């Protein structure tokens, strides 16, 4: 069964299937899977999510999940078909690695203790005894703790391919085999300590890597767990019965008592209460909601019972959308990831060639097969590009997780790269710089029929002005009129037909009011005045961006006076009465002038501009078009996450550059030493492992960047 419902792509129907691939370790694995799958004519595209260790494959219906599983396995990876829930994640992998790490650590400490005597000058029978004791500890430890590497290498070799774990496994097995040979023949040197230490540090790096991804996804798990397991549903005849969340369906009516969380998204049909929405918005202050307002799954009803008509359940809820959005924050092919891809792609053949050349050279130089083989093993171990492969994804995953905990969901790692490059910020006004909750102040100017028409038009739009009008009219218990052909025109408003008469609710043709909307019924027009407060921290957020070297300005479709009022309060320039095309043209002009533009907007009319900008951010209250077009979404009512995102993105790229420098510097220094025979397998194990740990540890510093 395919994991996701079908959609249409071009002429043919296509499906999306998802797979868990636990062996995804670095950019090289990502490149191998995506490039390998994309050559198949039945596969439209493939996308690896590094943080979740999952692969999403868009394919033609002729291919089923088991065929796709076989194709990924043919690339040298163990694969599990995911269930219908695309947010399912790998279970128990980090725990297995921790157990293997503990065994390797125990073995390493005991072998190192035994090795002290050998290093201190023990000879003859005493030395041989310590070597045999080390062998008795090392062999079972390596057999158990090395399974993650041996299994991955065996899978790759079974399909005639190679991966990062192949030379690691060869190096460990050769070092162990040479050590057993030395012990059996009474040799002076054995490298059990080096083999086990290599395993310990490699496992430590992978445990940190797993914990890092787990931490980045903690917010997703918290979101999904907060949704109630079920709800009391009002049935025909006034009876109620409890239904599990998985069995809830749209149009059911939930009875939500005070103190209960919602199991599904819906609209309040009866009652009014205070809701704790901090899970979704990050704001601790309760929000009042009444008839006609949306109530979202995972939010907590605080003060009074309400009746909620279900509009979305399960994977269609806002909570699931947010989780899915963050789940897609794995890798996109950013510039720096492509660099790591190219380097990792040539890794295995280069490493094997270097080891073979080293062995051949030292054999010709008269070092003998034993010494030549030790040098080749050291080359295999020390040249592992784990650090290079982790340089970009480690930083991106940690940064995305840190921002998620601050209420910012980044869709992909390349957005962080682009966000770090921006040097100009453009802001929409309503719902972005303002709270987006305009309140009408002259509803008495409308007749009952006009109020009904206004409500019918307003409730079909997600624009903040329409939401404010709708909320006010529903509070007056107005019933919507029956309209035909309701449509939303970006930047203009809502249109429809009422008994053959054209009606419109949208931007006034001429208005000097601070905030207004115009109702047109036939040839009659009525101007509705509204007021919308500026976000209390907007000035601080803009000042923060300017301190980062980002001049900011407003570009809004609202009237001149309304925009000028906000611009004066904030202290930045503004362009008013801008159509969607005007916004795109403004971004194009700035781009042509060498600027890299950050666009922050929320409305349907901002969609083209959000897509045209170098990078874009939308608030959680934005329209679906706005959220889909944006590269990141912030759920807080505060505007400060925009400034924070730029800071974290710049810090992330600093860490990426540092990681590249560390990884490249390590190889420049270490490889020549190994080739010249100056590095033993023990030192090679320590050096290679520490390079990966340093890169991961450096990336983990980003956890403190989102403050």
Helices and strands as residue ranges (DSSP letters): E 4-9, E 12-20, H 27-38, E 43-49, E 54-60, H 65-73, E 80-81, H 93-119, H 124-145, H 147-158, H 164-184, H 192-216, H 218-226, E 230-234, G 236-238, E 240-244, G 245-247, E 253-256, E 265-270, E 273-276, H 278-281, E 287-289, E 294-295, E 300-301, E 306-312, G 314-316, H 318-327, H 335-345, H 347-364, H 368-382, H 386-405, E 408-410, H 413-419, E 424-427, E 439-440, G 443-445, H 448-458, H 464-475, E 484-489, E 493-498, E 501-506, E 516-521, E 524-531, H 538-547, E 551-555, H 560-570, E 573-575, H 580-592, E 597-600, G 604-606, H 607-612, E 615-619, H 624-629, E 632-634, H 640-675, H 681-700, G 701-704
